[in-house]
Amino acid sequence: MGRINAHRTVPAGTGSARRKSPAARLLRAAIEFLIPVALFYGLRAAGIDAYTALLAGAAVSVAGSLVDLLRARKVSPFGLYALTLMVLSTVVSVIPGDERFLLARGALVMGVSGLWFLVSSATRRPLVYVMSKPVLEGRFGWPGNWDRLFTELPRFRRIWRVSSIAWGVGLCVDSALRTLMAWNLPVDTVPGLTTALTAGTAVILVVAANTYYQVSGAARAWSPFYAGVAVDHPKGRWAKRHAETREA
C-alpha cells in the first residue's frame, strides 16, 4: 500500500477476537432499557401500587446488569463502572422511602455516572475511550490499534478527554432534570418522561460526539489528523469507499 496524507499505512490487525455488531449491541441495550419501564406501566395497569411497581422495575434492571457481569467473568474498567452503578442502584432501591424517593434513584445514579465521566477525563483511559474502543476500533473508517495511537498521538488522547467531559456535563444536566421531575411531577408520568429524557440525552451526546470526531478527522483513518504516525487502516467497504474517493 502507498502513503496516504504523508503518514505510513500498515495492515489492520487480523487476530482480534470476534465482537458483536454495533446494531446487536444497540438493540439489546434498547430492550434492557425499555423492559423496566414497560413492567412499571404493566403493573400499574394491573392495580399494583406505584412503589411496588417501581421496585420491580429496579430489580429487573439490576438483575440484567448482574447477568452481564457474570458472563464477562472479569471486571474491565467499563465493567467496574457498570458494577458500581449497579451496586449504587441496588442500595438506593432497598432504602425505605416513598415513590418519589425511588424515582429520584435514577437521578442519583445518573449524577454519579456523570461525575465518573468527568473524573475519568483526567485518568490514563477516559471512560468514553473505554466504551468506544470495542465498537469503533478498526471499524466505520476508524483506524485500528487505538492503544498505540493513544500513547503516541496527543490529539488522539485529547478527543477522548474532551468527549468524556462533554458526556459528564450532559449526564449531570440529565440528573438535575430527573430530580426536578421526581419531586414535582405526577408519579405515574415520571418513568415515561425520564425514559424519554435519557433517550434524548443519549442521542444529543452521541450526535455531538460523532460530529466532533468527523470534523476533527479522528473518525477517518486517512485524514491529516493522523499525519506523522503509523495507522492501521480499516478493511472492508470503508477502505473500498476511500479508495474509490481517491480515484475519483
Salt bridges, closest charged atoms under 4 A:
GLU32 OE2 - ARG28 NE 3.00
ASP68 OD1 - ARG28 NH2 2.26
GLU137 OE1 - LYS133 NZ 3.22
ASP147 OD1 - ARG125 NH2 3.83
ASP147 OD2 - LYS133 NZ 3.91
GLU152 OE1 - ARG148 NH1 3.35
ASP174 OD1 - ARG178 NE 2.76
ASP188 OD1 - ARG44 NE 2.87
ASP232 OD1 - ARG148 NH2 3.84
